[in-house]
Amino acid sequence: MAETAEVLIIGAGASGAVAAKHLAEAGVKVVCLEQGRKVETDEFYGDKPEWELMTQRRWHPNPNVRQIESDYPINVDESDVNPLMYNAVGGSTILYSAHWQRFMPSDFRVRSLDGVAEDWPFTYEDLEPFYDLVDVEMGVSGLAGDPAYPPMTPPPLPPMPIGRIGRRAAEGMNRLGWHWWPAPMSVPSRAWRGRSQCVRRGTCSQGCPEQAKASTDLTHWPDAIRFGARLITGARVSRITTNAKGLADGAVWRDREGVEHHQKAEIVLVCANGIGTPRLLLNSATKDHPDGLANASGLVGRNLMIHPYAAVTGYFDEDMESWIGPAGQAIQSMQFYETDESRGFVRGAKWQVMPTGGPLGFRSIHAGGPLEEAWGEAFHAKTARTLGRSFEWGIIVEDLPEESNRVVLDPEMTDADGVPSPKILYRTSDNTHRLIDFHLARQKEAMAAAGAVSTTDTALMRDSGWHIMGTARMGNDPKTSVLDQWCRSHEVPNLYVMDGSTFVTSSGVNPTGTICAIALRAVSHMLENRASVAAA
């Protein structure tokens, strides 16, 4: 029989790794169950000629396309956007593009400022010291002094080069008098804590062969294991168990030989992402929790937010070196981030300049064009004229929480171990469509100011659901939230959630930095109150 863990963590991704490292360092007996495995560096194809081919299946971000052993199927028949994720030690940080953003102060006060959604139970200032700490742990490269943000501690590393695409985009923004700034990245501009300096291949989204990008299998798990955390891979959790007092007391999981286990624990901490977490809580229903564990409010799985993604690609009559990385972002703009009611919608979006990659990725940009331009001699001629001569202004669209957007258990579909699959119910709102239309129009102006000879745009990218948030949200009122401000369940006091599910609103920026900062804040509070937490 397995020893009882003081803290059982479910999921070894961004937040699970941060929690494991800091708990283990404090002497807590930690066990982590991860359904994926440790991915070795030589499995990445970013330094190999066939890397773009491998993105079509093995390293595709959509689990329904990829279909490897650690994936579970997701029913997206009633969703406008496909959720994207990766199950492994390091989770989706294996494949993310390493945008490392902080929320804006206004993001925590949306209800107070704009009369929509809800305010967060804490402020930007409450989270700021934890942003500072995770910036150092992740080795963030950036430039201090961005006027869009309050004054903050400078990133530990200087910014990445913005390259030709960043310079050209910045020239256009200067002509318009619009904000831009070198973008912060969790990619080291020089060697940092055992990680290599970025070599700028631009293949970050399929794993980093150089071990430069800050994925938590590199930044946190080695320390967590050195401090005594036990990491069990290939462990698919089916349900969280409870005792006679209604407290969580462990989890049932199945190994890759099909053997079922029960890991007992004093505290259970769920870090399975904004889809996996509500799936697990809903599947942990009992006679005492008939609607799912920690779901007295009925909000587990609801208020799903995914950040719909839109973009304008500009084409230029000169070489832009637009295959050079990092793949994430060269510069960013917060010019149209805050609400302006005259625009006809609330909230806004961050913009980022991104490279357009190699020939296969470039071809996908033109997938909607005439067939005669997408194949044969015409395609080769067009590629010769345009490949390497473009860049993308992307839009991280803030979508607001709506209870109708949700994760439920599919009544028929299951994973390979018989666990019910999640079904996604997600539709983009009228506010989102108006927001996208406005930002696309402004981005076309920015491209024209930068000297683009032509543009194409994507109003809503189907495979864009990297940011999965809101499905077990925090709040002060147990009737309108699942967790308190410390990520602790209102209903089950020794059950915590520390992934993007906790988000009250989505902001208009990439969420991983905030996920990690919230996890570190919650773990620090847990350790400060260790005796009372254990007594619960």
Buried (B, 14 or more C-beta within 10 A) or exposed (E): EEEBBBBBBBBBBBBBBBBBBBBBBBEBBBBBBBBBBBBEEEEBBBBEEEBBEBBEEBBBBBBBBBEBEBBBBBBBEEBBBBBBBBBBBBBBBBBBBBBBBBBBBBBBBBBEBBEBBBBBBBEBEEBBEBBBBBBBBBBBBBBEEBEBBEEBEBBBBBBBBBBBBBBBBBEBBEBBEBBBBBBBBBBBBEEBBEBBBBBBBBBBBBBBBBBBBBBBBBBBBBBBBEBBBBBBBBBBBBBBBBEEEBBBBBBBBBBBEEEEBEBBBBBBBBBBBBBBBBBBBBBBBEEEBEBBBBBBBEBBBBBBBBBBBBBBBBBBEEEBBBBBBBBBBBBBBBBBBBBEEEBEBBBBBBBBBBBBBBBEBBBBBBEEEEEEEBEEEEBEEBBEEBBBBBBBBBBBBBBBBBEEBBBBBBEEBEBBBEBBBBBBBBEBBEBBBBBBBBBBEBBBBBBBBBBBEEBBBBBBBBBBBBBBBBBBBBBBEBEEBBBBBBBBBBBBBBBBBBBBBBBBBBBBBBBBBBBBBBBBBBBBBBBEEBEEBBEB
